[in-house]
Amino acid sequence: MMDNTQQDYPFPPVEPWTSVEHVVSLQQPISPSLGLDITSIGDLLPFNIDYGVFDLLTEDANSSNRDLLDQCFDLNIRDLVNQPLRPAVQGFQTESNNTADTSRQLSPPRLAELCHLPSALTDYFFKEVIKLYCTWDNSFNSLRIMIGRMWQSSGALHHIMQSMAAICLSESFPHLASTAFGERSYALEYLQQNSTSPSCKEEHALATFLFGHSSGWFDPLDLATDKFLEAEVIISSWCLPDSEFSWSFLEEVLDFWKMLLAFTTKTADGKDSVRQTCISPSQLTDRTFPHAWNGISREIVQLMADVGRLVFSVRTSLPNVLFTNEHHIDFFRDTLEKAGHLEQQLLAFVAADASCIVDPGDPNTPPTHFQLMDEAFRYTGLLQLYRVFPELLTRRYRPWNKDEVLLPLETSKIPTRHERSAWLTSLATHVVQILQEIPFESLTRCIQPFVMVAVSGELRYHDQIPGTGTILGASIETPRARNFVKSRLAAYAHVLPLPKVQQHYQLVKDIWAAIDSGDEDVYWVDVASQKKLSPLMA
């Protein structure tokens, strides 16, 4: 008997914090008139600097300033986060007779002065949080480049980064939870101040996206649909060719966000996505460059968003239909026609071969992982259509053969309800087997929870009927698939220890509990709504 008990996992050990950051004030951006020479001191935070830190850097032929700073900041982040967050660090009161040997040795009090929480959180954001947030990462990561280019002049981005880093660390350091919520409040103030006439649409759109999409990190029930709509308005009003690369990147981010919301909320205006509204840099050659945030192809993202919107429309309309009239008949006819159109698009979709995907240079995430995720999302989309619109599966039903799923073959028989359900279980286990080909170290793990939740509702146990070997095969694979989903979601909760991730696991357990109780009509969207477990699953 399987143990569904959720375990508590400690936060993984954090490497010593060794990068060069600086003591700062959180009051206002640096004035361009300061004339600071930053060529030898690295990037500065976007706020007033406490010059006392740099007064410690005396010239020494055998020890560069960079070496000294590396020595000074070779500290464990656990020492840093145990400080209260302060708006500024007071200047060092240094007596002249104590400064002679600072290039070689710092006294413990002086070293403690250098430990500055905002700098530590910024460093942790760039070192760890971005990797949790993207499907691949290195210096070419577009999200990393955009944030790195803008955060020093953006109060909103700075405070959002601080809040995201602090909330990620809050399980190991509970007092950082209040820091995270405080920084998030500051970020919201900046966003509200700039909402009417942002000086930089690129910066405001990026900050709005990060703020909205990280809402679930603080409250799993907060889907931040208001920020989604705000980001949609900003991007739709963007004038090209200014910042065309950023616009294309953020538009694809918006598409993926829309897909995540589509199954559980009423997003946008109900219109189907406009395919490829912008030519992205990855489309300028015959090779595809994977998007750093969503990883999968844009066409699949848009198709999945349309599937989600259609499913949500049907699932929210059915409970209100007590008696059928002509209007309802027309509605069901129209939705079935739309579902059939989406089915044909998913069947006709040609995923990019791994050889045609540019290797982004992340050793943990080679091109094959993006190809596999494309396939997983594609099959997941078909699974949703066949569950909500069983007539589509009846039209093309043949006994399960994974090599024939995407082929336009005619039906061999009219399936029974039991046969249809077993076929869907086989398709769900096939999707799980695709995910099993991707090691957990792959950064595509951040987009896998959606797939695992969406297929979990079909991981059923089926009673054997004489002469139906495929049903027995589906039942054998079900416990294996369930165990994989449980273990991977539990491992993901260890990497990103947030209530949102724990709710993914809880939702899956609730879905299986409903299935195992004998309910043949369980659908994950309905369970998510009933249990109020609809977090953004990426």
TAJODA-V195614 format. One record per run of one state. SS is the DSSP state (hx for helix, st for strand, lp for the rest). FROM is the first residue (numbers start at 1). LEN is the number of residues. If there is no record, write none. Layout:
BEGIN
SS:FROM:LEN
SS:FROM:LEN
END
This chain:
BEGIN
lp:1:16
st:17:1
lp:18:6
st:24:1
lp:25:7
hx:32:3
lp:35:14
st:49:1
lp:50:2
hx:52:4
lp:56:9
hx:65:8
lp:73:2
st:75:1
lp:76:1
hx:77:5
lp:82:14
hx:96:3
lp:99:9
hx:108:7
lp:115:2
hx:117:17
lp:134:8
hx:142:12
lp:154:1
hx:155:15
lp:170:6
hx:176:19
lp:195:6
hx:201:13
lp:214:1
hx:215:4
lp:219:6
hx:225:12
lp:237:7
hx:244:19
lp:263:18
hx:281:3
lp:284:4
st:288:2
lp:290:8
hx:298:21
lp:319:7
hx:326:23
lp:349:5
hx:354:3
st:357:2
lp:359:8
hx:367:22
lp:389:1
hx:390:7
lp:397:5
hx:402:3
lp:405:12
hx:417:20
lp:437:8
hx:445:12
lp:457:12
hx:469:27
lp:496:3
hx:499:18
lp:517:7
hx:524:7
lp:531:8
END
